[in-house]
Amino acid sequence: MKITLHLGAHRTASSSLQHYMRHNVAALGEAGIGVWHPRRTRAGFLSGVIPVAGRRNARAQLDRARGRIMLNLQAAARSGCAALVVSDENMLGAARRNLREKSLYGDAGLRLARFAQAFDGRVDRVVLSVRAQDSYWSSALAFAVARGHRLPEGRDLEALARGARGWRDVIADVACAFGGAEILVLTHEALASRPEARLAVMAARPLEAMPRAHAREWLNRAPLLGALREAVAARGGAPARLGEGADSARWQPFDKVQTAALREAYADDLHWLRAGADGLATLIEETGPAKAEAHPPAGQMTRGHRNGTQERRMA
């Protein structure tokens, strides 16, 4: 049984993908594809991988979690599952911590090292979705403000725009934690709206084998300006601080200079990935509109070149 971990990231349509998989679990099961989605992973299933304060020591918590995971992996294999996809963006970290620290998943390395141990080194493939930093942070901020987070100050936005940590650093952390696994990177811009294509990559199956039901249902989109203004006004804030724009527009908290800096950082990350990512990861991306409804299976997409030095470099 091949095991794939889908790490998100947050704000890259992970909820929509999980919704699609959850509502197609029967059809996927018939094709030999098993799915562990957040309704399972967050119901105590992965408890202890990240130590819970106030309980037994961290090592004992991890050992208990590994035993629980191994039992469930064995059950999945006995049921005929040939490819298991475990999808939970919280394995990577927390979006609210990213905002608090003004950095992309600063604790990803330590967290993922514990997940690698919890799965006893049996993970074959790790999949990460990346998104242009200007739209990633804008979406994360909009979602947080709608839930009661304070409006960002100018110094907050400047810190985000000038942050030294990019997706390249996150990918390096993933590769260090899962040195023996294949690391695949998808772009939000190309594949966010096509969960069946993302699942085809994760399960290493042809696109034609993926079900289409619920494939165009989007969940947890960032609220638009109108909804944000209502949320801020309802708690006695100043909606005018959100800036100008139609209620139906998306909020853009960054100025032109900050937006340009964030986009340049993303361009650098993508350039590194397309150049081969130092052998650490493979970029999967669309090659043009002609491919939109004829997505080839994994292995035939545009990708960076992996090399045989990955394990030595990780060591």
C-alpha positions in Angstrom: 0.0 0.0 0.0 1.4 3.4 -1.1 1.0 6.2 1.5 0.7 9.8 0.5 0.5 12.7 2.9 -1.2 15.8 1.7 0.0 18.7 3.8 -2.1 21.6 2.4 -1.0 24.4 2.8 -3.8 26.4 4.3 -5.7 28.8 1.9 -4.9 26.5 -1.1 -8.3 24.9 -1.5 -7.5 22.1 0.8 -11.0 22.0 2.3 -12.5 21.8 -1.2 -10.2 18.8 -2.0 -11.2 17.1 1.3 -14.9 17.7 0.6 -14.5 16.1 -2.8 -12.7 13.1 -1.5 -15.1 12.6 1.5 -18.1 12.6 -0.8 -16.5 10.2 -3.3 -15.1 7.8 -0.7 -17.2 4.8 -2.0 -16.1 5.3 -5.6 -12.5 5.8 -4.6 -12.6 2.7 -2.4 -13.7 0.6 -5.4 -10.7 1.9 -7.2 -8.4 0.9 -4.3 -7.9 4.5 -3.1 -8.4 5.1 0.7 -8.8 8.5 2.2 -8.1 9.8 5.7 -9.6 13.3 5.9 -9.7 15.8 8.8 -13.0 14.5 10.1 -11.0 11.4 11.0 -7.5 12.8 11.7 -8.9 15.5 14.0 -11.1 13.2 16.0 -8.2 12.0 18.2 -6.7 9.8 15.5 -3.4 11.7 15.3 -3.5 12.9 18.9 -0.1 12.7 20.5 2.0 13.1 17.3 2.3 16.8 18.4 2.6 16.5 22.2 -0.2 17.8 24.3 0.8 19.8 27.3 -0.1 18.4 30.7 -0.2 14.8 29.5 2.5 12.0 29.6 5.9 12.8 28.2 6.2 13.6 24.5 7.9 10.4 23.6 5.2 8.3 25.2 2.5 10.3 23.4 4.3 9.8 20.0 4.7 6.0 20.7 1.1 5.7 21.4 0.1 7.6 18.3 2.4 5.5 16.2 0.8 2.3 17.5 -2.6 3.6 16.7 -1.6 4.7 13.2 0.1 1.3 12.5 -3.1 -0.6 13.4 -5.2 1.5 11.1 -2.7 1.2 8.3 -2.8 -2.5 8.6 -6.6 -2.5 8.5 -6.5 -0.3 5.4 -4.2 -2.7 3.6 -6.3 -5.7 4.6 -9.4 -4.0 3.1 -7.7 -3.9 -0.3 -6.5 -0.3 -0.3 -3.6 0.1 -2.7 -3.1 3.9 -2.3 -3.9 5.7 0.9 -4.1 9.6 0.9 -3.9 11.3 4.3 -5.0 14.9 4.0 -4.8 17.4 6.8 -3.2 20.8 6.5 -2.8 21.1 10.2 0.0 18.6 10.0 2.1 21.4 8.5 1.2 23.9 11.2 -1.4 26.6 12.0 -2.4 29.6 9.8 -3.0 31.7 12.9 0.6 31.0 14.0 1.8 32.1 10.6 0.0 35.4 11.1 1.2 35.8 14.7 4.9 35.1 13.8 4.5 36.8 10.3 6.3 33.8 8.8 5.4 30.7 6.7 5.2 27.6 8.9 8.3 28.4 11.0 7.9 25.2 13.1 7.2 22.9 10.1 10.5 21.0 10.4 10.0 19.8 13.9 6.3 19.0 13.4 6.8 17.0 10.3 9.7 15.1 11.8 7.3 13.8 14.4 4.8 12.8 11.7 7.5 11.0 9.8 8.2 9.0 13.0 4.5 8.4 13.7 4.1 6.8 10.2 7.2 4.7 11.0 9.0 5.8 7.8 6.3 4.3 5.6 5.3 7.5 3.7 6.0 7.2 0.0 4.9 10.6 -1.2 4.3 14.0 0.3 2.3 16.6 -1.5 2.3 20.4 -0.8 0.3 23.1 -2.5 1.9 26.6 -2.8 0.3 29.9 -3.6 1.6 33.4 -4.6 2.5 35.0 -1.3 0.4 38.2 -1.9 -2.8 36.2 -2.4 -1.9 33.7 0.3 -1.4 36.3 3.0 -4.4 38.4 1.8 -6.6 35.3 2.0 -5.3 34.3 5.4 -5.8 37.8 6.8 -9.3 38.1 5.4 -10.3 34.7 6.9 -8.8 35.7 10.2 -10.4 39.2 10.3 -13.8 37.6 9.6 -13.3 35.4 12.6 -12.4 38.2 15.0 -8.7 38.8 14.4 -7.7 42.4 14.6 -7.1 44.4 11.4 -3.4 44.4 10.5 -1.3 47.5 11.1 1.1 48.9 8.6 4.1 47.4 10.4 2.4 44.0 10.2 2.0 44.2 6.5 5.5 45.4 6.0 6.8 42.4 8.1 4.8 40.0 5.9 6.0 41.6 2.7 9.7 41.6 3.7 9.6 38.1 5.4 12.7 36.1 4.7 11.0 32.7 4.8 9.4 31.5 1.5 8.0 28.3 0.1 11.5 27.2 -0.7 12.2 27.1 3.0 9.0 25.2 3.8 9.8 22.6 1.1 13.3 22.1 2.4 11.8 21.4 5.9 9.4 18.9 4.3 12.3 17.2 2.5 14.4 17.0 5.6 11.6 15.4 7.6 10.7 12.9 4.9 14.1 12.3 3.3 13.1 8.9 1.7 9.8 10.1 0.2 8.9 11.7 -3.1 8.1 15.4 -2.5 5.6 16.8 -5.0 4.6 20.5 -5.2 1.4 21.8 -6.8 0.5 25.4 -7.6 -2.7 26.8 -6.3 -3.1 28.9 -9.4 -3.1 25.9 -11.8 -5.0 23.3 -9.8 -7.0 24.8 -7.0 -10.3 24.4 -8.8 -9.6 20.8 -10.0 -9.5 18.4 -7.0 -9.8 15.4 -9.3 -6.5 16.4 -10.9 -4.8 16.9 -7.6 -6.0 13.5 -6.3 -4.8 11.9 -9.5 -1.3 13.2 -8.7 -1.5 12.1 -5.1 -2.7 8.6 -5.8 -0.5 8.2 -8.9 -3.6 7.3 -11.0 -4.8 8.5 -14.4 -7.1 11.5 -14.4 -9.7 9.5 -16.2 -10.0 7.2 -13.2 -11.0 10.0 -10.9 -14.7 10.6 -10.1 -16.2 14.0 -11.1 -19.0 14.3 -8.5 -18.6 17.3 -6.2 -15.5 18.3 -8.1 -16.6 21.9 -8.6 -17.7 22.7 -5.0 -15.6 25.3 -3.3 -15.4 25.6 0.5 -14.0 28.2 2.9 -13.2 30.8 0.4 -11.9 34.1 1.9 -14.7 36.5 2.5 -15.2 39.5 0.1 -14.9 43.1 1.2 -18.6 43.5 1.9 -18.6 40.6 4.3 -15.5 41.8 6.0 -16.9 45.3 6.4 -20.0 43.8 8.1 -17.9 41.7 10.4 -15.6 44.6 11.5 -18.6 46.9 12.0 -20.5 44.3 14.1 -17.7 44.2 16.6 -17.4 48.0 16.8 -14.4 48.3 14.5 -13.7 50.8 11.7 -14.6 49.2 8.3 -13.0 52.2 6.5 -9.6 50.8 7.5 -10.3 48.0 5.0 -9.8 50.5 2.2 -11.8 51.3 -0.9 -13.4 48.8 -3.3 -16.7 47.3 -4.2 -18.3 44.9 -1.7 -18.0 42.2 -4.2 -14.2 42.7 -4.5 -11.5 40.8 -2.7 -9.6 42.6 0.0 -6.0 43.6 -0.9 -4.4 44.8 2.3 -0.9 45.3 0.7 0.2 48.4 -1.2 1.8 48.2 -4.6 5.4 48.0 -3.4 4.5 45.3 -0.8 2.6 43.3 -3.4 5.5 43.5 -5.9 7.9 42.2 -3.2 5.6 39.2 -2.4 5.2 38.4 -6.0 8.9 38.5 -6.6 9.4 36.1 -3.7 7.0 33.7 -5.3 8.6 34.0 -8.7 11.9 33.1 -7.0 10.4 30.1 -5.4 8.9 28.9 -8.7 12.2 29.5 -10.5 14.0 27.3 -8.0 11.4 24.6 -8.3 11.5 24.6 -12.1 15.3 24.4 -12.0 15.0 21.2 -10.1 14.7 22.3 -6.5 18.2 21.0 -5.7 16.8 17.5 -6.1 14.5 17.9 -3.1 11.1 18.2 -4.8 9.2 18.0 -8.1 7.0 20.7 -9.3 3.7 19.6 -11.0 2.1 22.3 -13.1 -0.1 22.8 -16.1 1.6 23.5 -19.4 -1.2 25.6 -20.9 -4.9 25.9 -21.6 -4.9 23.0 -24.0 -4.2 20.7 -21.0 -7.1 22.0 -18.9 -9.3 19.0 -19.5 -6.7 16.5 -20.5 -4.5 16.3 -17.4 -1.9 13.5 -17.9 -1.1 11.1 -15.0 1.7 11.9 -12.6 5.0 11.2 -14.4 4.0 12.9 -17.6 3.5 16.5 -16.3 5.9 19.4 -16.5 8.3 18.9 -13.6 11.7 19.7 -12.2 14.3 17.0 -12.4 15.1 14.9 -9.3 18.6 13.5 -8.9 20.2 10.7 -7.0 21.9 12.9 -4.4 18.8 13.7 -2.4 19.4 11.1 0.3 23.0 12.1 0.6 22.2 15.8 0.9 19.5 15.1 3.5 21.9 13.0 5.5 
